[in-house]
C-alpha cells in the first residue's frame, strides 16, 4: 500500500528517508522476449535459452533497460501525491546495472526521497531507487531518477 502525501508541499519533510519498497515481481522469459521484440535487441543472452544456459550466466538474463523501464511501476507502488494534476519522468542522474537478472528472477524496488524543489508549474522530486534481486547480495540496479509533478 503506497504512502500517501496529501500535498506536494508535504514531501519536503521526508527528504533523506526511505519511502518504502514495492512488491516482488517475477521477470519471466515471456517478458524478456517481449522486450526484445519491442526494442529489436535479440542478443542471445536475452533470448537463446539453450546458449545462455551453457554460458557463465546459466540462463537468459533480462535487458538492463527492461529493469530500468520497470522503475515507474515500482515507484508508483511506493507513494502517491495528492493535489497534483500530472506527473512525468524527467530523467536520471545516475544509473548502474550491477547484477544480471536471470529469467524467472524476482525483483523489487526500494525508494528513497533525496530531494524536492519547486518548478514553474509544480515540483520536482529526486529519488534513489535500489532494485533488489531476490537471493543476491548485490542489487540488480541502482538509479537516481527525477520526476516532475504539475500543480492541480
C-alpha angles and dihedrals in degrees: 000000000000124000107249121219111201092210139003089251091062091065095074094073090059099055109129095026137104112253093197146270130284124232121275114267127192116231101215129197088244090059092046092049092047090051089049089053094049095046097035088233103136097159108161094243087068104038113016101083095181096049093042091051089058092048130085087266092064092213140019114295133214120255110258089231090055089059090046090051089055093061097089091056092047092047092049090056091057105050144008128198118209121204096042126115100203143002130204139180103250100183147276133273097195135011126177127179102208108165128023115243109226122217105275092024119140122228138179135180127237109203127203126182110231102169147004125194136167121250130193090265104028135311141324121213129195119211135188110212123191114191108208121207112213110247095014126112090208125058120249092227141359122197140172104213135181129217128185124206125195121219120253 
